[in-house]
């Protein structure tokens, strides 16, 4: 299930050159690079849940993985085939609501990149990933953490476009995943946020900017901060 705005909130003209047309390009690419590093090193079958215009799917495919991307927004999916640079490794794209079951034990890895926080029922989306994974498969979740749903941008975007915007920190992801049957592999700092605090502190909101600037890459910020805004890796037993 999804809010109606998920079908209309993201426009072709805005996504055609994404992420290269935004000042946050470095943020997104840092995050994608971290996910690629966490995927299995050998080519495998990857399910990209909430793939949007297919940016992430294509990066995973260029690494050699066999990728299927799913999303409910047809305008986004229409852009996806044109994003790829190597026809031999072209991902497949399917219109599907990731809060509904998709397949059973076909994939070695499942990824939520900047998509699970739009789910009306995150547990249902995680269950889709769980069922799609083979035993031993991993689920990588990289989402906005604590404070996202409170931000003026998220509240305005949700209100204007009739979409869900929720905070999805690792401790919540792990709590839901454990209930489904996942095991916790690890929680890592969010590399997009590390990119901001290192290179683009002006993109971090006021108080958080001052805290991030003072802590930078301290042990305390990495150990505590990753549970509030990080990347969660789960495994299906």
Secondary structure, 3 states (H helix, E strand, C coil): CCCHHHHCCCCHHHHCCCCCCCCCHHHHHHHHHHHHHHCCCCCCEEEEECCCCCHHHHHHHHCCCEEEEEECCHHHHHHHHHHCCCHHHCCEEEECCCCCCCCCCCEEEEEEECCHHHCCCHHHHHHHHHHHEEEEEEEEEECCCCCHHHCHHHHHHHHHHCCCCCCCCHHHHHHHHHHHCEEEEEEEECHHHHHHHHHCHHHCCHHHHHHHHHHCCCHHHHHHHHHHCEEEEEEEC
